[in-house]
Amino acid sequence: MVMTVALDLSTTKTADKQAIDALKSCSSDSRFRKDPTDPSKPAKLFWNATGASLSSDFKEIGNELSNLRVVG
């Protein structure tokens, strides 16, 4: 499982948009969250955090990790 976090990337700047696209393509699909733009698809494990949202974004990451189970 790969989760990616960007800090203060803008979707209006070309270089930042390319970085966002690269991070999203590397990140895994969530097993629990749904894509807000298309609820039939899983959300990508990607967060574009700001200083203000960093704490809540890491809480979401913690929630995603708490659903993991190791089986052997």
Stockholm file with secondary structure:
# STOCKHOLM 1.0

chainA/1-72         MVMTVALDLSTTKTADKQAIDALKSCSSDSRFRKDPTDPSKPAKLFWNATGASLSSDFKEIGNELSNLRVVG
#=GR chainA/1-72 SS CCCEEEESCCTTSHHHHHHHHHHHHHSCEEEEEEETTEEEEEEESEEEECTTTHHHHHHHHHHHHHTCCCCC
#=GC SS_cons        CCCEEEESCCTTSHHHHHHHHHHHHHSCEEEEEEETTEEEEEEESEEEECTTTHHHHHHHHHHHHHTCCCCC
//
